[in-house]
Each structure stands twice: as structure tokens, then as C-alpha cells.
């Protein structure tokens, strides 16, 4: 079994050995740019970790791992356009540094290259299984993004709808990465399914933790402005749980704050006080723990030696307890 840093090094070497073409520069330079912005490359690492539960020669899973990373960054490039986001990982987004056309076309190229790497990921039977999983997950990610955009213009969004949205937009790709790693190793189908559900449940817990950090994180560790979700009137788990469980006066007060602009004086402190008064952080933490427990139950059901699960188990546990 390899450590996470070793797996990340293998991914970096594979990427360096499989660069985008130099020409046309305007098409491929944005692809190189977004890949160099310093993402954690967690998803391709999960592909390799899942592979190593069942097989030794982890290099065989690198094409599938890189395909997952290319897809993830393609989706970020297009999401940034839809969100009119000026920054990605602290740097100008592709459409800001170049233009919207570059963001669309270069993103399309990244998706196509993801399929090219998948086609090199094994024998025809393995590739066929990988494509089936990849296409299912990719479709669900698009559905999740659409739901997220729909919620921006809806006054009423249920907590159930929100959880389904983050499952599609964020969690299924984590699960899909693990499933694809198992498929590369020709693991039994029940084990591949358990790994998918492990990643999916962990992904939902991850997003709830992210919602908590945005409001209650340590600014020095979080790396961005705490309270950003509140200022942008985002319908996070904390907001929706308050609207679902708080007494009418607090629900009304929160609804009024959600109608104000980002620069409304005292907005973040007032909304945080509403959360605190209704024990929303504790309720969110309990919900996160529920999904986390279910996730690790699926990992426990995978028929692989416990020693082989150690790196994967620790990586996801650290992810779910992060402070940034």
C-alpha cells in the first residue's frame, strides 16, 4: 500500500507524461492553467486507493484516475462561468483571465481528453464498465449543478432537496472515483458498490462540514472569508435547518436577512446568532456524523484486508475532520 503523498506523486508523474498539445495555445493553455492552480487531487487519489484494496500494480489505474481529475476540472471551469466567479483557488478563473469562449471550449477539450484516458484504462471489458460508471456520475453532477442554480431563484427549498443536490453535485463523484478504482482492479461488484456508497455518504458529510466551516471556521485556517455563504444568501444546511426547525419569529428574522445584500450591516453576526440560539451547529454536526457513520459502515463491508483499507480510511477521516 502506498501513502497519500506517494500516490499524489504518481498522479503528478502521469500528468507530466501525458501533457496537452502545445497548439493551438489558446485552447490548451487554459487547461494547463486550471490544473496548476493547486487542487488537492483527492478524487484521482481515491481511484488509486480503491484499486490498491484489491491489486498491487497501481500504475494500471492511473489513466482512470487522471480521467476523473480532468472531468472534475472541466466541471469547475464551466461552473465558474455559470457562477460568474472571479477567483478559483485564489487565482483568476479561466473565463476571467481569458474570456468566456476560452472557458467553454477549453473545458470541452478537457472532457474529451478524459474519455481518451479512460479508453486506455484496461481491456475492453474494464473500459466498458468504467465508461458506464463515468457517464452515470457525470450526468448526475450536471443534474446537481442545475438543481443548485434552480435553488438560487427559489424562495422555498426543503432540506431533503438540498441534501439531494449536494449528493449529486459533490458526493457522487467521490463515490464514482472509488467505484472506478475497484473496477480497474476487477473487484467483485458488491465491493465496488460498497465503495461507491462509502464515497457518496462521505461526500454528503463533507459538504455539511463545509457549510459549518464557512460560518464557524477559523479564518486563519479556513483560507477564505468566514460568513461568505451568509453574505451571499446561500441556502446551506444551516439556513434550511433553521427555517425547518426554529420558532416562527426566528424563521421570519432569517427570511428577512436572506432578502438583504451582502454588505448589510451586522448581517453575518445576526444570522450566526439565530443559528446559535436554535442549536443549529449541533444539529448539523449530528447530521454530518450520521452520514459519516453510514459511510464507514460501507467501507467495513468491503471484502479486503483491513490493513489495505488503512490509507483510504485515514484519508477520508481526516477530510471529514478538517478545519479548512
N, C-alpha and C positions, 0 to 999 in steps of 0.2 A: 504494500500500500504506500502511496506517495502522499506527502504532506501537501497542504493547500499551496504554499509558495512554489513547490516543485511543479505542481500541476499548472499553475499560472505561468511558470517559465516555459513549460512545454507548449502551452497555447500561444505565448508570445513568439516562440521559435517557429511554430507552424504558420502564424500570420506573416512573419518576416519572409518565410519561404514561399508564400503564396500572395504576393502583392497584387494590387490592382495595376492595370496597364498605366503607362505614363501619358498616353494620348488617347482621346482628347483630354487635355489637362483640366478643362472646365467641368468635365463630367466626373473625373476620378479624384481630383484634389479634395473636394468636399467629403468624399468617402473616407479618405485617409485622415482628414481633419477631425471628423467626429469620433473616429476610432482612437485617436490620440489624445482625447480630452480627459482621460484618466478614470474611466469607469472601472468598477471592481471586477468585472468579468466573472461574476458569480455564476451566471447561467451556463456558460461553457464548462466551468469547473464542475458544476453539478452533473453534467453529462459524463465527465471523466470519472467522477466519484462513483456514480451509479455503475459504470462499466466495471470498475475495479472491485465491485462486490462479487463479480462472477468470473472475471478473467484477469490475466496478468498483463497482456500486451496492450497497454492503454493507448499507445500511439494509433491503434486502429480506429479509435473513436474520435480522433482529432478532427477529421473532416465534418462529422456531425456536430461536434462542439462548436467549430467555427461557424457553421451554418446558423446555429442558434444565436451566436453573438452578432452576426451580420443582420439577421432578422430583427433582433432587439434594437440595434442602432438605426436600422431603416425605419422602424416604427417611431423611434424618438425624433428622427429628422422630420417626419411628417406630422407628428403630434405637435412639435414646436411651431409649425406653420399654422395648424388649426388653433392653437392656443395663443398665437401672436407673441410667443415667448422671446424675449430679447437675449436671454442667457441660458446656457446649458453647462452645468458643472463650472460655473463662474466665468465662462468664456462666451463670446458672441455665438448665437446659434447660426446654423448654416445659412438660413434664409436672410439673416441679418448681415452676416459677413459678405455673402454673395448676393443672392436675390431669391425670390420665391421659386422661380423656374429651376434654379440650381437645386433647391431643396427637394423639389418634386422629382426631377429627373435623376439626380444622384441617388436619392432614396430608392427609386425604381431599380437602378442598376445594382444596388446592394442586395435587394431582394432576389434579383435574378442570379447573382453570384452565390447567394445562399443555396439556391437549388443546384447550382453547379457543384458545390462542395458536397451536398447531400448525395448527388449521383455518384460520387467517388467514395462513399462511405461503407462499401462492402459488396457482397454478391447481390444479384438481382432480388433475391427474396428479402434480404435485410433492407435494401434500399426501398423496396415497395412498402415494407412495414414502417420505415422511417417517414416516408412521404405521407402515409395515411395519418400518422400522428401529427406531423408537422402541419399539414393542411388543416386538420381539425383545430389545432391550437391557434394557428394564425387567423383562422376565421373567427374564433372566439375572442381573440384580442381585439380585432376590428369591431366586433359587436360591443365589447366592453367600452371601447373609446366612444362609440356612438351613444351608448347609454349615458356616459359621463357628460357628453356635450348636451344631450337632451335634458339632463338634470339642471344644467345652468339656467334654463329658461322655464323651469317648472317650480311653482311655489311649494307643492306638496310632493315629497319623496319619502317613501317608507324606509325604515331601517333594513327590512328584508330586501328591498330593491337595491339599496346601497351595497349590502354585502354581496349580492349577486353581481353588481357592477365591478367591484374590486376583485371578485373571483375571476371574472373574465379578463379584465384589463391587466391585472398584475399576476394573479396566482396561477392561472393555468399554464403560463409559460415556464414557471418554476417547475411545476409538475411535469410538463411536457419534456423539459430538459432531462429530468431524471428518467422518465419513461424511455426516451430515446437512447440514453446511455445503456439501459438494460437491454433494449432491442439490439443495439450494436453487439452486445455480448451474447446474443441469442439466449437470454434468460427466459425461464418459464413465464408464460403470460400472467399468471396470478402475481408473481413478484413484480413484473413491470407495472401492473395495475396498482399494487400497493405503493410503489414508489411514486407513481403519478399522484395518488391521493395524499401521500405524505407531503409532496411539494405543494399541492393545491391548498391543503389546510394550513401549512406553514406560511404560505403566501398571504392568506387572509389575516393570519395573526400578525404578520409583518406589516401589513397596511394599517391595522389598528394601532400597532406600536408607533408607526409613523405619524398617525393622527395625534397620538398623545405627545410625541416629541415636538411636534410643530407648536403646540400650545404650552407644554410644560418642560421642554428640553432646556439644557444648559446652553446658552448662546455660544459660549466659548468652545463647546464640543460639537454642537449641532451644525455649525458651519453656515447657517443662514439665519435670517431674522425670525425669532420666535414670535408666533402670533400671526404669521403670514396668511394662514388659512382663514383666520377670523377676519382679517382686514379685507380679504378677497371674497368674503361671504360664501366660502365653500361649504357644501353640505357634507361635512365629515361625520364620522361615527359619533363624535362628541355632541355635535349640533343636533343630529337626528335623535339621539338617545334622550337629550334634554327635551326636545319637542314631543317625544313619545311619553316620557315619564314624569316630567316636572308638573307642579301645580299650575293652574291657568295663569296666574299673574306672571310667573317666570316664563312660561311659554310665550305669553304676549310680549314681554320685555325682550326676549331673544328675537322674536319675529320682527320687532321694531328695529333692533340693531342690524338685522340682516337686510334692512332696506336702506342703510346708510352707506356712505362712501368709505373708502379705505382710510381716509385721513380724519374721520370723525373723532373729535377729542374724547379720550378715555375709553374708546371702543374695546380694545383688547382687554384691559383690566376689568371692565364691566361684564363682558361675556365670560371671562375666566371666573369671575365671582359667581355668576349664575351656574357654571359647571360645578364649582366647589360646593355651593350651597345644596346642590342636588346629588352630590356624591358621584358625579359622572366619571371622574377619573378612576374610581374604584370599580365602577360597573364596567368600564371599558377594559380595565386590566383583567377583570374576571372573564370577560368575553374572549379576550386575547388568549388567556390561559386555557379556556375551553377548546379553542381551535388548536392550540399548541399541543394539548394532551391528545386530541384525536390524531393529529399529525404523527406524533411519535408512536402512537399505537399501530399505525400502518407500517412504520419503519420496523417496529418489533416483529411484525408478521412476515417480513421478508425472509425467505429461507436462504440466508447467507451467514457465515460465521460472524459472531459479534465483533471480533477483532477487526474484521474488514469494514464494519459499519462505523468504526470509531471516528474517522476523519469527517465523514458525512454528518454524523450525529453532532459532533462538536461544532462544526462549521455552522449548521443551522441553529443550534442552541445559542451560539454567540451572536448570530444575526438577530435573533428574536430578543436578545437582552441588550442590544446596542444602545448607546447614548447619542448617536449621531447618524 
